Amino acid sequence: MDRTAIVVDRTDQEPRGAEPRPRVPRPAIEPDATLVAQLRRADAGAAEALVGAYGDRVYRLAIRITGHASDAEEVVQDALWTVVRKIDTFRGESAFGSWLYRIAANAAYQKLRGRRRRPEVSLDDVLPSFHDDGQHAASTVDWSPTVDDPSRQADLRLVLTAAMDALPEDYRAAVVLRDIEEFSVAEVAEMLGLSVANAKSRVHRARLFLRQRLAVSLATSQESAQERIPPRVRGGGDRRTHVP
């Protein structure tokens, strides 16, 4: 993971004084209609076309969820083969890409569950506590300035990678789809078979977990850096011994 999530709210505003532009609804067009038709007919080369269109994207999703190249490669094979076998179950009620991503995400879940070697982290045990007014119960470290510090980028990537690896797979998939792949909450809910409210909750809790891990790690590194500074320099003065 090369960057932290940035949530931007976009608004569509009309220029002041301008007449509102009429919005004409456009018919939904399935961009993969030709590919879907080829798969339904079991055309020669349809599977290869599927791999060419979605292989890299499914691999990117799979490796971000599983964290392992070999697992991601198996997820790609399993997911795309499932798409070929179950193409007749695609009803067109959602975009083909969303349907395919849901299959890929589920395949990644199964891969993670199959190789789990350690007890799963309970988010309730590690998430920060809040007062009734929404303020943090414990003091927090403002680590946001370090995000743009080039000298800390390598450290941030290591911390984020470790934190992502510690997330339960359901939460990891949700935050990967929302903050890295940049799907909407509604699309994330559709892919993971959740209600919009549950998808939003998973993303929110995953973000809190990642921020908590960042805060703890960066606070520890700052304390270590301070300890390495000589007391004379740390005190801010250049005290010289008077020699008569």
C-alpha positions in Angstrom: 0.0 0.0 0.0 1.8 3.2 -1.3 -0.5 5.9 0.2 -2.9 6.5 3.0 -6.6 7.0 2.2 -7.8 10.5 1.3 -11.5 11.0 1.4 -12.7 13.9 -0.8 -16.3 15.0 -1.0 -17.2 16.3 -4.5 -20.2 18.6 -5.1 -21.7 19.4 -8.4 -22.7 23.1 -8.2 -24.2 25.3 -10.9 -22.5 28.6 -11.6 -24.1 31.6 -9.8 -26.7 33.3 -11.9 -26.9 30.5 -14.4 -30.0 28.7 -15.3 -30.0 25.1 -14.0 -29.1 22.7 -16.8 -31.7 20.1 -17.4 -30.4 16.7 -16.6 -31.4 14.1 -19.2 -31.2 10.5 -17.9 -29.0 8.4 -20.1 -29.7 4.7 -20.5 -27.2 2.5 -18.7 -24.7 0.9 -21.1 -22.8 -2.3 -20.1 -19.3 -1.6 -21.2 -18.5 -5.3 -21.2 -21.6 -6.3 -23.2 -19.5 -7.8 -26.0 -17.3 -9.8 -23.6 -20.3 -11.1 -21.7 -22.0 -12.2 -25.0 -18.8 -14.0 -26.0 -18.6 -15.8 -22.7 -22.3 -16.8 -22.8 -21.8 -18.3 -26.3 -18.6 -20.0 -25.1 -16.8 -18.5 -28.1 -13.2 -19.5 -28.8 -11.0 -17.0 -27.2 -13.6 -15.7 -24.8 -11.6 -16.8 -21.8 -8.5 -15.2 -23.1 -10.4 -12.0 -23.7 -11.6 -12.1 -20.1 -8.0 -12.6 -18.8 -6.8 -9.7 -21.0 -9.6 -7.4 -19.8 -9.6 -8.2 -16.1 -6.6 -10.4 -15.2 -4.3 -7.5 -14.0 -7.1 -5.8 -12.1 -8.2 -8.9 -10.3 -4.5 -9.7 -9.5 -4.1 -6.2 -8.0 -7.2 -6.6 -5.9 -6.1 -10.1 -4.8 -2.6 -9.3 -3.8 -3.8 -6.3 -1.7 -6.3 -8.5 0.1 -4.1 -11.6 0.5 -0.7 -9.9 0.7 1.0 -12.8 -1.1 1.9 -13.1 -4.8 1.4 -16.8 -5.1 -2.0 -16.6 -3.3 -3.0 -13.7 -5.6 -2.2 -15.7 -8.7 -4.3 -18.6 -7.5 -7.2 -16.2 -6.7 -7.0 -14.8 -10.3 -7.2 -18.3 -11.7 -10.0 -19.4 -9.4 -12.0 -16.1 -9.8 -11.8 -16.0 -13.6 -12.6 -19.7 -14.0 -15.6 -19.2 -11.8 -16.8 -16.3 -14.0 -16.5 -18.5 -17.1 -18.4 -21.4 -15.4 -21.1 -19.2 -13.9 -21.6 -16.6 -16.6 -25.2 -17.7 -17.0 -25.9 -16.6 -13.4 -25.0 -13.0 -14.3 -28.3 -11.3 -14.7 -27.1 -7.8 -15.6 -28.7 -6.3 -12.5 -25.2 -4.8 -11.6 -22.2 -4.0 -13.7 -20.3 -7.0 -14.9 -17.1 -5.7 -13.4 -18.7 -5.3 -10.0 -20.1 -8.9 -10.2 -16.6 -10.2 -11.2 -14.9 -8.2 -8.3 -17.3 -9.7 -5.8 -16.3 -13.2 -7.0 -12.6 -12.2 -6.8 -13.1 -10.8 -3.3 -14.8 -13.9 -2.1 -12.0 -16.0 -3.6 -9.5 -13.9 -1.7 -11.4 -14.4 1.5 -11.3 -18.2 1.1 -7.6 -18.1 0.4 -7.0 -16.1 3.6 -9.1 -18.3 5.7 -7.4 -21.4 4.3 -3.9 -20.2 5.3 -4.6 -18.4 8.5 -1.7 -19.2 10.9 -2.4 -16.9 13.8 -5.3 -15.9 16.0 -7.4 -13.2 14.4 -7.1 -9.7 15.9 -10.2 -8.4 17.7 -10.8 -4.8 16.6 -12.6 -4.1 19.8 -9.4 -4.8 21.7 -7.3 -2.4 19.8 -9.5 0.4 18.6 -9.3 3.7 20.5 -11.8 4.5 23.1 -14.0 7.6 22.9 -15.9 9.8 25.4 -19.6 10.4 24.9 -18.8 13.7 23.2 -16.8 11.8 20.5 -13.4 12.9 21.8 -10.5 10.4 22.2 -10.4 9.0 25.8 -6.6 8.8 25.6 -4.2 11.4 24.3 -3.4 11.0 20.7 -0.4 11.8 18.5 -0.9 14.0 15.5 1.1 12.0 12.9 -0.5 13.7 9.8 2.5 15.9 9.1 4.6 12.8 8.6 2.5 11.6 5.7 4.0 14.3 3.4 7.5 13.9 4.8 9.6 12.1 2.1 12.1 10.8 4.8 9.2 8.9 6.5 7.6 7.3 3.4 9.5 4.0 3.8 8.5 3.8 7.4 4.9 4.6 6.7 4.7 1.9 4.0 6.1 -0.7 6.4 3.7 0.3 9.2 0.7 0.3 6.9 1.6 -3.0 5.3 1.9 -4.6 8.8 -1.4 -3.0 9.9 -3.2 -4.2 6.8 -1.9 -7.7 7.3 -3.2 -7.7 10.9 -6.7 -6.7 9.8 -9.4 -9.4 9.7 -10.0 -10.3 6.1 -13.5 -8.9 5.9 -12.3 -5.5 7.1 -9.2 -5.6 4.9 -11.3 -6.3 1.8 -13.7 -3.4 2.6 -11.0 -0.8 3.1 -9.0 -2.0 0.1 -12.1 -1.7 -2.2 -13.1 1.7 -0.8 -9.8 3.5 -0.2 -7.4 1.9 -2.6 -9.6 0.8 -5.5 -11.8 3.8 -4.8 -15.2 2.2 -5.2 -18.2 3.8 -3.7 -19.6 2.5 -0.4 -22.6 1.2 -2.4 -20.3 -0.7 -4.8 -18.3 -2.1 -1.9 -21.6 -3.3 -0.2 -22.6 -5.0 -3.5 -19.3 -6.7 -4.0 -19.1 -8.1 -0.5 -22.8 -9.0 -0.1 -23.4 -6.4 2.7 -25.9 -3.7 3.4 -24.6 -0.2 2.8 -24.6 0.5 6.5 -22.6 -2.6 7.3 -20.1 -1.8 4.5 -19.7 1.7 5.8 -19.1 0.4 9.3 -16.4 -2.0 8.2 -14.6 0.7 6.3 -14.8 3.1 9.3 -13.6 0.5 11.8 -10.8 -0.6 9.5 -9.6 3.1 9.1 -9.7 3.5 12.9 -7.5 0.4 13.3 -5.0 1.6 10.7 -4.8 5.1 12.2 -4.3 3.6 15.7 -1.5 1.4 14.5 0.1 4.4 12.7 -0.2 6.6 15.8 1.4 4.0 18.1 4.2 3.2 15.7 5.1 6.8 14.9 4.9 7.9 18.5 7.3 5.1 19.4 9.7 6.1 16.7 9.6 9.8 17.8 10.4 8.8 21.3 13.3 6.7 20.1 14.6 9.6 18.0 14.4 12.0 21.0 16.3 9.5 23.2 19.1 9.5 20.6 19.5 13.3 20.8 22.2 14.4 23.3 20.7 16.2 26.4 22.7 19.4 25.6 21.1 19.6 22.1 17.7 18.5 23.4 17.7 21.3 25.9 18.0 23.9 23.2 21.0 25.6 24.6 24.7 25.7 24.0 26.0 25.7 27.5 29.7 26.3 27.6 31.8 25.7 30.7 33.5 28.8 31.9 37.2 28.4 32.2 38.9 31.0 34.3 
